[in-house]
Amino acid sequence: MAAGFKKLYKWLAPDAEKEDDGRDKWPSRASFILAAMGGAVGLGNLLRYPSVVFANNGLQWFIPYFIALFFLGIPVLILEISIGQAYRGSVVVAFNGIHKQTKGVGLAVIMTGFAVATYYVPILAWIMHYFRSSFQSTLPWAGRGEDFYLLDVIANPDPITPETGYIQYPGQGLVGETVGWCAFMWFLVWLSMYKGVGMTGRVVYVTMGVPVVIMIIILGRSVSLPNARDGILLYVGEWHGGKLASGKIWQAAAGQIFFSIGVGFGYFTSYASYNSRFANSVQDSLIIAFSNSAYEVIAAFAVFGVIGFLGYEPGDPNVSLSTFTVGFLTYPLALAEMPGAPVWSVLFFLTLGLLGLSSAFALVESFVTLICDSQLGQRTPRTVISTSVVVIAFLLSLMYCSKFGFYLLDAVDTWINNLCLVFVVWAECVAASTLYRYKDVVSQVGGIAYLIHSLGYILSMVLGVAVGHAVSPSAGAGVGFGIFIVSNVIAVILGKTPLVPAPRFLGKNPWLSKLWWLGFYPINQLRQDLNIIVAKGNKWKIPVAWSIIIRYVSPPILAIIVSFAYPAFYLKRQDPLHIVGFTMAHLIMCITAFGFLVPRWFDVFIPLDKLNEGSDMYTPTAGMVAPESIDVQGDEKGYTMAKKVSPSAS
């Protein structure tokens, strides 16, 4: 009997297989893709996407949506997955490989994801309250949707807004049922990942497979509702080309792609570190990105069917859709009016719960991987680390289960997502495209030229968006492009003529050669070096266009999105909870600066055998010359890379 239970336990919770270098690895490629999709596909796809589209309804929505997908979402996703797979470690380990002073960027990414996890699970607790309440012949929110949501589930007294001074929150204590469901969901999070990717690789077949099946069923029911056609026509049956002239729809599309795919939380890099070293990371990235978009685009038909059923219209001052209203008001009210309402309600909230669960344990995994890969964590069993992290996260999440927790959650979510998350991804792009193998650049054009170019590159974005808000968008664009062009001209004039010319026709002109070294070499060389691993054999290569996008397209877009957060905070400056959320976001953002100024503080998170990865000196353009021209060496893992030799060797 005991042997049978032990065998069943081993089947349900298998130990992770090992890669040649001793690191745990996924049971299969499908497990990795499903786990990564589980992190990406969540409440934002099912609830946030329809609310954003409703405010920008019409087929024209898909133009900025797909532009944002290809120029913002996919390139950053390829970056995060590729460095995780290549450097075989946590986000901090991966960014240490890019440069030792970018470890802070990696830690800021992880802390952003962990901060989100602490309030994401309490949202799942509210979902479970609805799920529990669905097992009744008459749904308890029928005819009183808003009261049920605010009074029975959230149970937070209204804040007091005085004529002068700060907003007051009279609620004290904890909401009992929210605490109970929060503890239950944290237990499921722990159960899904405590043994590592061997266990998680089994769980994701349920947390991703079941919601897809249920969503197909719900989709069929929603589009068959009376007047569902009217709602679907709002989605794909109208064209409002004039909206494309407004910045609002472009900002909304960029924000949706950014938040939907889930870059900047760390789990893509952490999950990819457990891949086989030579897995097809570019192809995996495209599968994850397109699957994520396909899920939300198709699932939106279900929500718009409900919108038509309820008779909602864009522009109606009495109708305001958001992530929370879609999930806890709009859809539940429609469910209450359907024949067989309890069945559909159980299926809907089960889907939300499973999607949220897969996102929750993905968010926690990046923090667990950080500890496991640290010098202390390598001597501690993963089960102990996972348990400790989940317990700490549960205790932190209790503040969102309080009788002012809803308002605190809204405040923290606002500034973590709209400010901190966007900033850390901006920092990822800038760090990777500026600091990677920068000594090669300095050896060719000189330190003064490199410093002027780099400062001009960063200041063009910072001062450009600042002037854009203070004066006008056109003035901001002029300042940004002006700083960038002037700094490039000065850097090229002061720079040395490179000993190693730029490739192709650029190398024939010394001025163009210097410009190439300054503005393109670091990110292009990162692409070349990553391709040695991720494109081995017949795997898909990271294309040249990726380097241009990561360097010159994604960062300016992200800088513009970040800039909108500060004027928004001015309107919330009298709210103490928003002050807390705003402060928390900036504390995480400051980690990037500490990592740059005092990188040794972060060495504790790096295994001893990887500490010097970010300090290695390579031959300039070594990854670009013919293989027979490079002194290469194979190692026991089956890949090759250039030996560390002096720049003059090339």
C-alpha positions as CSV (number, residue, x, y, z in Angstrom):
1,M,0.0,0.0,0.0
2,A,2.7,2.4,1.0
3,A,4.7,1.5,-2.1
4,G,1.7,2.3,-4.2
5,F,1.2,5.7,-2.7
6,K,4.9,6.4,-3.1
7,K,4.7,5.5,-6.8
8,L,1.6,7.7,-7.3
9,Y,3.4,10.6,-5.6
10,K,6.4,10.2,-7.8
11,W,4.2,10.2,-10.8
12,L,2.2,13.3,-9.7
13,A,5.3,15.2,-8.4
14,P,8.3,13.9,-10.3
15,D,11.8,15.1,-9.6
16,A,13.1,17.4,-12.4
17,E,15.4,15.9,-15.0
18,K,19.0,17.2,-15.2
19,E,20.8,18.9,-18.1
20,D,24.4,18.1,-18.9
21,D,25.5,21.0,-16.7
22,G,23.6,19.6,-13.7
23,R,20.8,22.2,-13.9
24,D,17.1,21.1,-13.7
25,K,15.3,21.0,-17.0
26,W,11.8,20.9,-18.2
27,P,10.3,17.4,-18.9
28,S,9.5,18.5,-22.5
29,R,9.5,21.5,-24.8
30,A,5.7,21.6,-24.5
31,S,5.9,21.9,-20.7
32,F,8.1,25.0,-21.0
33,I,5.8,26.6,-23.6
34,L,2.7,25.9,-21.6
35,A,4.3,27.2,-18.4
36,A,5.5,30.4,-20.2
37,M,2.0,30.8,-21.7
38,G,0.5,30.3,-18.2
39,G,2.5,33.3,-17.0
40,A,1.5,35.4,-20.0
41,V,-2.2,34.3,-20.3
42,G,-4.0,35.5,-17.3
43,L,-6.7,37.9,-16.0
44,G,-5.3,40.6,-18.3
45,N,-6.2,38.6,-21.4
46,L,-9.7,37.7,-20.3
47,L,-10.7,40.9,-18.5
48,R,-8.4,43.8,-19.3
49,Y,-8.3,43.3,-23.0
50,P,-12.0,43.5,-23.6
51,S,-12.3,46.7,-21.5
52,V,-9.5,48.4,-23.4
53,V,-11.0,47.4,-26.8
54,F,-14.4,48.5,-25.7
55,A,-13.0,52.1,-25.2
56,N,-11.4,51.9,-28.7
57,N,-13.9,49.7,-30.5
58,G,-13.6,48.9,-34.2
59,L,-11.3,47.0,-36.6
60,Q,-8.9,49.9,-36.6
61,W,-7.8,48.8,-33.1
62,F,-5.9,45.9,-34.6
63,I,-3.5,48.2,-36.5
64,P,-1.8,49.7,-33.4
65,Y,-2.3,46.4,-31.5
66,F,-0.2,44.3,-34.0
67,I,2.4,47.1,-34.5
68,A,2.9,47.1,-30.7
69,L,3.1,43.3,-30.8
70,F,5.9,43.2,-33.3
71,F,7.8,46.3,-32.2
72,L,7.4,46.0,-28.4
73,G,6.2,42.7,-27.1
74,I,8.0,40.1,-29.3
75,P,11.5,41.7,-29.3
76,V,11.6,42.1,-25.5
77,L,10.3,38.5,-25.1
78,I,13.1,37.2,-27.3
79,L,15.6,39.1,-25.2
80,E,14.3,37.7,-21.9
81,I,14.0,34.1,-23.1
82,S,17.3,34.0,-24.9
83,I,19.5,35.4,-22.1
84,G,17.8,33.0,-19.6
85,Q,18.6,30.1,-21.9
86,A,22.1,31.2,-22.7
87,Y,23.3,32.2,-19.1
88,R,21.5,29.3,-17.4
89,G,20.4,31.2,-14.2
90,S,18.1,33.6,-12.6
91,V,17.4,37.1,-14.0
92,V,20.2,38.5,-11.9
93,V,22.6,35.8,-13.2
94,A,21.5,36.5,-16.8
95,F,22.1,40.3,-16.5
96,N,25.4,39.7,-14.7
97,G,26.4,37.9,-17.9
98,I,25.5,41.0,-20.0
99,H,27.5,43.2,-17.6
100,K,28.4,43.0,-14.0
101,Q,26.8,46.5,-13.4
102,T,23.4,45.4,-14.7
103,K,22.7,43.0,-11.9
104,G,20.5,45.6,-10.3
105,V,18.3,45.6,-13.4
106,G,17.8,41.8,-13.0
107,L,16.9,42.2,-9.3
108,A,14.5,45.0,-10.0
109,V,12.7,42.8,-12.6
110,I,12.4,40.0,-10.0
111,M,11.1,42.3,-7.3
112,T,8.5,43.8,-9.7
113,G,7.1,40.3,-10.3
114,F,7.2,39.4,-6.6
115,A,5.4,42.7,-5.7
116,V,2.7,41.8,-8.2
117,A,2.4,38.3,-6.8
118,T,1.6,39.6,-3.3
119,Y,-1.6,41.4,-4.5
120,Y,-2.4,39.1,-7.5
121,V,-3.3,36.2,-5.2
122,P,-5.8,38.3,-3.1
123,I,-7.6,39.0,-6.4
124,L,-7.8,35.2,-6.9
125,A,-9.3,35.0,-3.4
126,W,-12.2,37.3,-4.6
127,I,-12.6,35.0,-7.6
128,M,-12.9,32.0,-5.3
129,H,-15.6,33.8,-3.3
130,Y,-17.6,34.1,-6.5
131,F,-16.8,30.5,-7.4
132,R,-18.0,29.3,-4.0
133,S,-21.2,31.4,-4.3
134,S,-21.9,29.9,-7.7
135,F,-23.1,26.6,-6.2
136,Q,-26.6,27.9,-5.5
137,S,-29.7,27.6,-7.5
138,T,-30.1,31.4,-7.6
139,L,-26.8,33.3,-7.9
140,P,-26.5,35.7,-4.9
141,W,-25.5,38.7,-7.0
142,A,-28.7,38.4,-9.2
143,G,-30.3,41.9,-9.1
144,R,-27.6,43.3,-6.8
145,G,-24.3,42.8,-8.7
146,E,-22.6,45.9,-7.4
147,D,-23.7,45.4,-3.8
148,F,-22.5,41.8,-3.8
149,Y,-19.1,42.8,-5.2
150,L,-18.5,45.8,-2.9
151,L,-20.3,44.8,0.3
152,D,-20.1,41.0,0.4
153,V,-16.8,40.2,-1.4
154,I,-14.6,43.3,-1.1
155,A,-16.2,44.4,2.2
156,N,-14.2,47.7,2.4
157,P,-15.9,50.8,3.9
158,D,-15.9,53.8,1.6
159,P,-13.0,56.2,2.0
160,I,-13.6,59.6,3.5
161,T,-12.6,62.5,1.3
162,P,-12.3,65.8,3.3
163,E,-12.3,69.2,1.6
164,T,-8.7,69.6,2.5
165,G,-6.0,67.2,3.6
166,Y,-5.5,63.5,2.9
167,I,-8.1,60.9,2.1
168,Q,-9.0,58.7,5.1
169,Y,-9.7,55.0,5.1
170,P,-11.8,54.0,8.1
171,G,-11.7,50.3,7.6
172,Q,-9.7,48.2,10.1
173,G,-9.0,44.5,10.5
174,L,-9.1,41.6,8.0
175,V,-11.8,40.3,5.8
176,G,-12.1,36.7,7.0
177,E,-13.2,34.9,3.8
178,T,-10.7,36.7,1.7
179,V,-7.9,35.6,4.1
180,G,-9.1,32.0,3.9
181,W,-9.2,31.9,0.2
182,C,-5.9,33.7,0.0
183,A,-4.3,31.1,2.1
184,F,-5.9,28.3,0.0
185,M,-4.6,29.9,-3.3
186,W,-1.1,30.3,-1.9
187,F,-1.2,26.6,-0.9
188,L,-2.0,25.8,-4.6
189,V,0.8,28.1,-5.7
190,W,3.2,26.2,-3.4
191,L,1.9,22.9,-4.6
192,S,2.5,23.8,-8.2
193,M,6.1,24.7,-7.9
194,Y,7.7,23.5,-4.7
195,K,9.6,20.7,-6.4
196,G,10.7,22.7,-9.4
197,V,10.0,22.4,-13.1
198,G,9.4,18.6,-12.9
199,M,6.2,19.4,-10.9
200,T,5.3,22.6,-12.7
201,G,5.7,20.7,-16.0
202,R,2.8,18.5,-14.9
203,V,0.6,21.2,-13.4
204,V,0.6,23.5,-16.5
205,Y,-1.2,20.9,-18.6
206,V,-4.2,21.4,-16.2
207,T,-3.9,25.2,-15.6
208,M,-3.6,25.9,-19.3
209,G,-5.5,23.0,-20.9
210,V,-8.7,23.2,-18.9
211,P,-9.2,27.0,-19.4
212,V,-8.8,26.6,-23.1
213,V,-11.5,23.9,-23.2
214,I,-13.9,25.8,-20.9
215,M,-13.4,29.1,-22.8
216,I,-14.4,27.4,-26.0
217,I,-17.6,26.3,-24.3
218,I,-18.3,29.7,-22.8
219,L,-17.5,31.4,-26.1
220,G,-20.2,29.2,-27.8
221,R,-22.7,30.2,-25.1
222,S,-21.9,33.9,-25.1
223,V,-22.2,34.4,-28.9
224,S,-25.5,32.6,-28.9
225,L,-27.1,35.0,-26.4
226,P,-29.9,37.4,-27.6
227,N,-28.4,40.5,-29.2
228,A,-24.8,39.1,-28.9
229,R,-24.4,40.1,-32.6
230,D,-24.6,43.7,-31.6
231,G,-21.7,43.4,-29.2
232,I,-19.6,41.4,-31.7
233,L,-20.2,44.1,-34.3
234,L,-18.8,46.7,-31.9
235,Y,-15.6,44.5,-31.8
236,V,-15.0,43.6,-35.4
237,G,-17.9,45.1,-37.5
238,E,-17.1,48.8,-37.4
239,W,-14.3,51.0,-38.6
240,H,-13.3,54.3,-37.0
241,G,-10.2,55.4,-38.8
242,G,-10.3,58.8,-37.2
243,K,-9.3,57.2,-33.9
244,L,-5.9,56.3,-35.4
245,A,-5.1,60.1,-35.4
246,S,-5.4,60.1,-31.6
247,G,-2.5,59.1,-29.4
248,K,-5.0,57.4,-27.0
249,I,-5.5,54.3,-29.1
250,W,-1.8,53.9,-29.7
251,Q,-1.0,54.2,-26.0
252,A,-3.8,51.8,-25.1
253,A,-2.5,49.2,-27.6
254,A,1.1,49.5,-26.5
255,G,0.0,49.2,-22.9
256,Q,-2.2,46.1,-23.6
257,I,0.5,44.2,-25.5
258,F,3.1,45.1,-22.8
259,F,1.0,44.0,-19.8
260,S,-0.6,41.1,-21.6
261,I,2.6,39.3,-22.7
262,G,4.1,39.7,-19.3
263,V,7.6,40.8,-20.0
264,G,9.4,42.6,-17.1
265,F,8.3,40.1,-14.4
266,G,11.2,37.8,-14.7
267,Y,9.5,34.5,-15.2
268,F,10.4,34.1,-18.9
269,T,14.1,34.4,-18.1
270,S,13.8,32.1,-15.1
271,Y,11.7,29.5,-17.0
272,A,14.1,29.6,-20.0
273,S,17.1,28.9,-17.7
274,Y,15.6,25.4,-17.2
275,N,15.4,24.8,-21.0
276,S,17.8,22.6,-22.9
277,R,20.8,24.9,-23.6
278,F,20.2,24.8,-27.4
279,A,16.4,25.0,-27.5
280,N,14.8,27.0,-30.2
281,S,14.3,30.2,-28.2
282,V,13.3,32.4,-31.1
283,Q,10.6,30.0,-32.3
284,D,9.4,29.5,-28.7
285,S,9.1,33.2,-28.2
286,L,6.9,33.6,-31.3
287,I,4.7,30.6,-30.3
288,I,4.2,32.2,-26.8
289,A,3.5,35.7,-28.1
290,F,1.1,34.6,-30.9
291,S,-0.7,32.1,-28.6
292,N,-1.1,34.9,-26.0
293,S,-2.6,37.3,-28.5
294,A,-4.8,34.6,-30.1
295,Y,-6.3,33.7,-26.7
296,E,-7.3,37.2,-25.8
297,V,-8.5,38.2,-29.3
298,I,-10.7,35.1,-29.5
299,A,-11.8,35.2,-25.8
300,A,-12.9,38.8,-26.3
301,F,-15.8,37.5,-28.6
302,A,-17.3,36.0,-25.5
303,V,-17.2,39.3,-23.6
304,F,-18.5,41.3,-26.5
305,G,-21.3,38.8,-26.9
306,V,-22.2,39.6,-23.3
307,I,-21.9,43.3,-23.9
308,G,-24.4,43.0,-26.7
309,F,-26.7,40.9,-24.5
310,L,-26.6,43.6,-21.8
311,G,-27.1,46.4,-24.4
312,Y,-23.9,48.3,-23.5
313,E,-22.6,51.0,-25.9
314,P,-19.3,52.8,-26.0
315,G,-19.7,56.5,-25.0
316,D,-22.5,55.7,-22.6
317,P,-21.7,57.7,-19.5
318,N,-23.4,55.0,-17.4
319,V,-21.2,52.3,-18.7
320,S,-17.6,52.1,-17.6
321,L,-15.6,48.9,-18.2
322,S,-12.3,48.0,-16.5
323,T,-10.6,44.8,-15.5
324,F,-12.5,44.5,-12.3
325,T,-15.9,45.5,-13.7
326,V,-15.7,43.0,-16.5
327,G,-14.8,40.2,-14.2
328,F,-16.9,41.0,-11.1
329,L,-19.8,43.0,-12.5
330,T,-20.4,42.8,-16.3
331,Y,-20.0,39.1,-16.8
332,P,-21.5,37.9,-13.5
333,L,-24.7,40.0,-14.2
334,A,-25.0,38.4,-17.6
335,L,-24.4,34.9,-16.1
336,A,-27.2,35.5,-13.6
337,E,-29.7,36.0,-16.5
338,M,-28.7,32.9,-18.4
339,P,-30.6,29.7,-18.3
340,G,-28.6,27.3,-16.1
341,A,-26.8,30.3,-14.6
342,P,-24.9,28.3,-11.8
343,V,-23.3,26.0,-14.3
344,W,-22.0,28.8,-16.5
345,S,-20.9,30.7,-13.4
346,V,-18.9,27.8,-12.0
347,L,-17.2,27.3,-15.4
348,F,-16.4,31.0,-15.8
349,F,-14.8,31.5,-12.4
350,L,-13.0,28.2,-12.6
351,T,-11.4,29.5,-15.8
352,L,-10.4,32.7,-14.1
353,G,-9.0,30.8,-11.1
354,L,-6.9,28.5,-13.2
355,L,-5.5,31.2,-15.4
356,G,-4.7,33.3,-12.4
357,L,-3.1,30.4,-10.6
358,S,-0.7,29.7,-13.5
359,S,0.3,33.4,-13.6
360,A,0.7,33.5,-9.8
361,F,3.2,30.6,-9.5
362,A,5.1,32.0,-12.6
363,L,5.5,35.3,-10.7
364,V,6.8,33.5,-7.6
365,E,9.1,31.2,-9.6
366,S,11.5,34.1,-10.6
367,F,12.1,34.9,-6.9
368,V,12.5,31.2,-6.0
369,T,15.0,30.7,-8.8
370,L,16.9,33.8,-7.6
371,I,17.4,32.3,-4.2
372,C,18.1,28.8,-5.5
373,D,20.9,30.1,-7.7
374,S,22.4,32.2,-5.0
375,Q,25.5,31.1,-3.1
376,L,23.4,30.3,0.0
377,G,20.5,28.8,-1.9
378,Q,22.8,26.2,-3.6
379,R,23.3,24.7,-0.2
380,T,19.6,24.7,0.7
381,P,16.9,22.2,-0.6
382,R,14.5,23.8,-3.1
383,T,11.5,22.7,-1.0
384,V,12.7,24.7,1.9
385,I,13.2,27.8,-0.3
386,S,9.9,27.5,-2.0
387,T,8.0,27.0,1.3
388,S,9.8,30.0,2.9
389,V,9.1,32.3,-0.1
390,V,5.4,31.3,-0.2
391,V,4.9,31.9,3.5
392,I,6.5,35.3,3.3
393,A,4.5,36.2,0.3
394,F,1.3,35.1,2.0
395,L,2.0,37.3,5.0
396,L,2.7,40.2,2.8
397,S,-0.5,39.6,0.9
398,L,-2.6,39.9,4.1
399,M,-2.5,43.7,3.8
400,Y,-4.5,43.4,0.7
401,C,-7.1,41.2,2.6
402,S,-7.8,44.0,5.0
403,K,-10.8,46.3,5.1
404,F,-8.8,48.9,3.2
405,G,-7.0,46.3,1.1
406,F,-9.0,46.9,-2.1
407,Y,-8.0,50.5,-2.2
408,L,-4.4,49.6,-1.3
409,L,-4.3,46.9,-4.1
410,D,-5.7,49.4,-6.6
411,A,-3.0,52.0,-5.6
412,V,-0.1,49.6,-5.7
413,D,-1.2,48.0,-8.9
414,T,-1.5,51.4,-10.6
415,W,2.1,52.4,-9.9
416,I,3.8,49.0,-10.1
417,N,2.2,48.4,-13.6
418,N,2.1,51.9,-15.0
419,L,5.5,53.1,-13.7
420,C,7.8,50.4,-12.2
421,L,7.1,47.6,-14.7
422,V,7.6,49.8,-17.8
423,F,10.7,51.4,-16.3
424,V,12.5,48.1,-15.6
425,V,11.8,46.8,-19.1
426,W,13.2,50.1,-20.5
427,A,16.2,49.5,-18.3
428,E,16.5,46.0,-19.7
429,C,16.6,47.3,-23.3
430,V,19.0,50.1,-22.5
431,A,21.4,47.9,-20.4
432,A,21.5,45.2,-23.1
433,S,22.1,47.6,-25.9
434,T,24.6,49.9,-24.2
435,L,26.7,48.0,-21.7
436,Y,27.2,44.6,-23.3
437,R,30.9,44.3,-24.3
438,Y,31.3,48.0,-24.1
439,K,35.0,47.7,-23.6
440,D,35.2,46.5,-27.2
441,V,33.7,49.9,-28.2
442,V,36.0,51.9,-26.0
443,S,39.0,50.0,-27.4
444,Q,38.0,51.1,-30.9
445,V,36.6,54.6,-30.7
446,G,37.7,55.8,-27.2
447,G,36.1,56.2,-23.8
448,I,35.1,59.9,-24.4
449,A,33.2,59.2,-27.6
450,Y,31.4,56.2,-26.0
451,L,30.4,58.2,-22.9
452,I,29.1,61.2,-24.9
453,H,27.1,58.9,-27.2
454,S,25.6,56.9,-24.3
455,L,24.7,59.9,-22.3
456,G,23.1,61.5,-25.3
457,Y,21.1,58.3,-26.1
458,I,19.7,58.2,-22.6
459,L,19.1,62.0,-22.1
460,S,17.4,62.2,-25.5
461,M,14.6,60.0,-24.1
462,V,14.5,61.4,-20.6
463,L,14.6,65.1,-21.5
464,G,12.5,64.6,-24.6
465,V,9.5,63.2,-22.7
466,A,10.0,65.8,-19.9
467,V,9.8,68.7,-22.4
468,G,7.0,67.0,-24.2
469,H,4.9,67.1,-21.0
470,A,6.1,70.6,-19.9
471,V,5.8,72.3,-23.3
472,S,4.3,70.3,-26.1
473,P,4.8,66.9,-27.8
474,S,6.4,68.5,-30.8
475,A,8.8,70.4,-28.6
476,G,9.7,67.2,-26.8
477,A,10.3,65.3,-30.1
478,G,12.5,68.2,-31.2
479,V,14.6,68.2,-28.0
480,G,14.9,64.4,-28.0
481,F,16.0,64.1,-31.6
482,G,18.2,67.2,-31.2
483,I,20.1,65.8,-28.2
484,F,20.5,62.5,-29.9
485,I,21.8,63.9,-33.2
486,V,24.2,66.5,-31.5
487,S,25.6,63.8,-29.2
488,N,26.3,61.5,-32.1
489,V,28.0,64.2,-34.1
490,I,30.2,65.2,-31.2
491,A,31.0,61.6,-30.4
492,V,31.9,60.8,-34.0
493,I,34.2,63.9,-34.2
494,L,36.0,63.1,-31.0
495,G,36.2,59.3,-31.5
496,K,39.3,57.5,-32.7
497,T,39.2,55.8,-36.1
498,P,38.5,52.1,-35.3
499,L,41.3,49.6,-35.9
500,V,38.6,47.0,-36.8
501,P,36.3,48.5,-39.5
502,A,32.5,48.1,-39.4
503,P,31.0,45.4,-41.6
504,R,30.1,45.8,-45.3
505,F,29.9,49.3,-46.8
506,L,30.0,51.0,-43.4
507,G,33.7,50.0,-43.0
508,K,34.7,52.0,-46.1
509,N,34.0,55.3,-44.4
510,P,35.7,56.0,-41.1
511,W,32.9,58.3,-39.9
512,L,30.2,55.7,-40.6
513,S,32.5,53.0,-39.0
514,K,32.7,55.1,-35.8
515,L,28.9,55.6,-35.8
516,W,28.4,51.9,-36.2
517,W,30.7,51.0,-33.3
518,L,29.0,53.6,-31.0
519,G,25.3,53.0,-31.9
520,F,25.0,49.4,-33.0
521,Y,27.9,47.2,-31.9
522,P,26.9,46.2,-28.3
523,I,23.4,45.0,-29.1
524,N,24.4,43.5,-32.4
525,Q,27.2,41.6,-30.7
526,L,24.8,40.4,-28.1
527,R,22.7,39.0,-30.9
528,Q,25.7,37.4,-32.5
529,D,26.8,35.8,-29.2
530,L,23.4,34.6,-28.3
531,N,23.0,33.0,-31.7
532,I,26.0,30.9,-31.0
533,I,23.8,29.1,-28.5
534,V,20.2,29.7,-29.3
535,A,20.7,29.2,-33.1
536,K,22.9,26.2,-32.9
537,G,22.1,23.7,-35.6
538,N,19.0,24.5,-37.6
539,K,17.4,26.6,-34.9
540,W,16.0,30.0,-35.8
541,K,18.4,32.9,-35.5
542,I,17.7,36.2,-33.8
543,P,17.4,38.5,-36.8
544,V,19.3,41.8,-37.3
545,A,16.1,43.7,-37.1
546,W,15.8,42.6,-33.5
547,S,18.9,44.6,-32.6
548,I,17.5,47.8,-34.2
549,I,14.2,47.5,-32.4
550,I,15.7,46.7,-29.0
551,R,18.0,49.7,-29.3
552,Y,16.0,52.4,-31.1
553,V,12.3,51.5,-31.1
554,S,11.3,49.8,-27.8
555,P,13.1,52.2,-25.4
556,P,11.6,55.4,-26.7
557,I,8.1,53.9,-26.7
558,L,8.6,52.7,-23.1
559,A,10.0,56.1,-22.0
560,I,6.9,57.8,-23.4
561,I,4.6,55.3,-21.5
562,V,6.5,55.8,-18.3
563,S,6.2,59.6,-18.6
564,F,2.4,59.5,-18.3
565,A,2.7,58.1,-14.8
566,Y,4.0,61.3,-13.2
567,P,1.2,63.7,-14.2
568,A,-1.3,61.0,-13.1
569,F,0.3,60.9,-9.7
570,Y,-0.2,64.6,-9.2
571,L,-4.0,64.0,-9.2
572,K,-3.5,61.3,-6.5
573,R,-1.1,63.2,-4.3
574,Q,-3.6,63.5,-1.4
575,D,-4.2,59.8,-1.2
576,P,-1.9,58.1,1.3
577,L,-2.3,54.6,-0.3
578,H,-1.3,56.0,-3.7
579,I,1.7,57.6,-2.0
580,V,2.6,54.1,-0.6
581,G,2.3,52.5,-4.0
582,F,4.2,55.3,-5.7
583,T,7.0,55.0,-3.2
584,M,7.1,51.2,-3.5
585,A,7.5,51.5,-7.3
586,H,10.4,53.9,-6.9
587,L,12.2,51.8,-4.3
588,I,12.2,48.9,-6.8
589,M,13.3,51.2,-9.6
590,C,16.2,52.5,-7.5
591,I,17.6,48.9,-7.3
592,T,18.8,49.4,-10.9
593,A,20.8,52.4,-9.8
594,F,22.3,50.6,-6.8
595,G,23.3,47.7,-9.1
596,F,25.1,50.1,-11.4
597,L,26.9,52.0,-8.5
598,V,27.7,49.1,-6.2
599,P,27.5,45.9,-8.2
600,R,29.4,43.9,-5.5
601,W,26.3,44.2,-3.2
602,F,24.5,41.8,-5.6
603,D,27.3,39.2,-5.9
604,V,25.6,37.1,-3.2
605,F,22.9,36.2,-5.8
606,I,25.5,34.9,-8.3
607,P,27.0,31.4,-8.2
608,L,30.8,31.5,-7.7
609,D,31.4,29.9,-11.1
610,K,29.4,32.7,-12.8
611,L,30.7,35.7,-11.0
612,N,33.1,36.8,-13.7
613,E,30.8,36.3,-16.7
614,G,30.0,40.0,-16.9
615,S,33.7,41.0,-16.7
616,D,35.0,38.8,-19.6
617,M,37.1,40.5,-22.3
618,Y,36.4,39.4,-25.9
619,T,38.0,40.2,-29.2
620,P,36.0,43.0,-31.0
621,T,33.7,41.5,-33.7
622,A,34.9,38.0,-32.8
623,G,31.4,36.7,-33.4
624,M,31.3,38.2,-36.9
625,V,34.4,37.0,-38.6
626,A,34.7,33.7,-40.4
627,P,34.9,30.7,-38.0
628,E,38.3,29.6,-39.3
629,S,39.7,33.1,-38.3
630,I,38.8,32.6,-34.7
631,D,40.7,30.7,-32.2
632,V,37.9,28.6,-30.7
633,Q,37.7,25.9,-28.2
634,G,35.0,23.3,-27.5
635,D,33.9,22.4,-24.1
636,E,32.2,19.5,-22.5
637,K,28.7,21.0,-23.1
638,G,29.1,20.8,-26.9
639,Y,29.2,24.5,-27.8
640,T,32.0,26.8,-28.8
641,M,32.9,30.5,-28.2
642,A,35.8,32.8,-28.9
643,K,38.8,32.6,-26.5
644,K,39.5,35.7,-24.4
645,V,42.3,37.3,-26.3
646,S,43.5,40.9,-26.6
647,P,41.8,43.3,-29.1
648,S,44.9,43.5,-31.2
649,A,44.5,39.8,-32.0
650,S,41.9,40.5,-34.6
